[in-house]
């Protein structure tokens, strides 16, 4: 009886105007090749965050699966990053600012 535990990319979705990348990873437990359980976990990646000077600091995706990196690099164009930065600055300023 061999029990294995693996992690697989279950789904990658690009969502919204600012191209957030949603990633679902599945933890899969198998016994002798027969799947016993599958547990999904989700996380969302954004193009970046603001530093104290309102510069956009790109999200570090180096620890992500190569397929996730490829999707993020494809959709996070300069115009998407600029729009995201402008939204973060506007949100920081608050309503009516």
C-alpha positions in Angstrom: 0.0 0.0 0.0 1.6 3.2 -1.2 0.0 6.5 -0.1 1.0 9.6 -2.0 0.3 13.3 -1.5 0.7 15.7 -4.4 -0.2 19.2 -5.2 -1.7 20.1 -8.6 -2.8 23.3 -10.2 -6.6 22.8 -10.4 -7.5 26.1 -12.1 -6.0 29.4 -13.1 -8.4 32.3 -13.8 -7.8 35.9 -14.9 -10.5 38.1 -13.3 -11.5 41.7 -13.7 -10.2 44.9 -15.2 -6.9 44.7 -13.3 -6.2 41.1 -14.3 -6.1 39.5 -10.9 -4.8 35.9 -11.2 -6.8 33.4 -9.1 -5.1 30.1 -8.5 -6.7 27.0 -7.2 -4.2 24.3 -6.0 -5.5 20.8 -5.1 -3.9 18.6 -2.5 -4.5 15.1 -3.7 -4.1 12.0 -1.6 -3.9 8.6 -3.4 -3.5 5.0 -2.3 -2.1 2.7 -4.9 -3.0 5.2 -7.6 -6.6 5.5 -6.5 -7.6 9.0 -5.4 -8.9 9.1 -1.8 -9.3 12.8 -1.3 -8.8 16.2 -3.0 -8.7 19.4 -1.1 -8.7 22.8 -2.9 -6.9 25.9 -1.8 -7.2 29.3 -3.4 -5.1 32.4 -3.6 -5.2 35.6 -5.6 -2.3 37.4 -7.2 -2.4 41.1 -8.0 0.0 43.0 -10.2 1.7 44.6 -7.2 1.5 46.9 -4.2 2.4 50.5 -3.5 5.6 51.4 -1.6 5.7 54.5 0.7 6.4 56.8 -2.4 3.4 55.4 -4.4 5.7 53.4 -6.7 4.3 50.1 -7.8 6.2 47.1 -6.4 5.6 44.1 -8.7 4.3 41.0 -7.0 7.0 38.4 -6.6 5.7 35.3 -8.5 9.0 33.4 -8.5 7.6 30.9 -6.1 4.5 30.2 -8.2 4.1 27.3 -10.6 5.7 28.0 -14.1 2.2 27.9 -15.7 0.9 30.5 -13.2 4.0 32.7 -13.9 3.3 32.5 -17.6 -0.3 33.6 -17.2 0.6 36.5 -14.9 3.4 37.7 -17.2 1.1 37.5 -20.2 -1.7 39.5 -18.7 0.1 42.0 -16.5 1.0 44.4 -19.3 2.4 47.9 -18.6 -1.0 49.4 -19.1 -2.6 46.9 -16.6 0.1 47.7 -14.1 -0.4 51.5 -14.6 -4.2 51.2 -14.2 -3.7 49.1 -11.0 -1.2 51.6 -9.6 -3.6 54.4 -10.3 -6.5 52.5 -8.6 -4.4 51.8 -5.5 -3.4 55.5 -5.2 -7.0 56.6 -5.7 -8.2 54.0 -3.0 -5.5 55.3 -0.6 -6.7 58.9 -1.1 -10.2 57.9 -0.2 -13.6 58.9 -1.6 -13.9 62.5 -2.9 -10.1 63.1 -2.7 
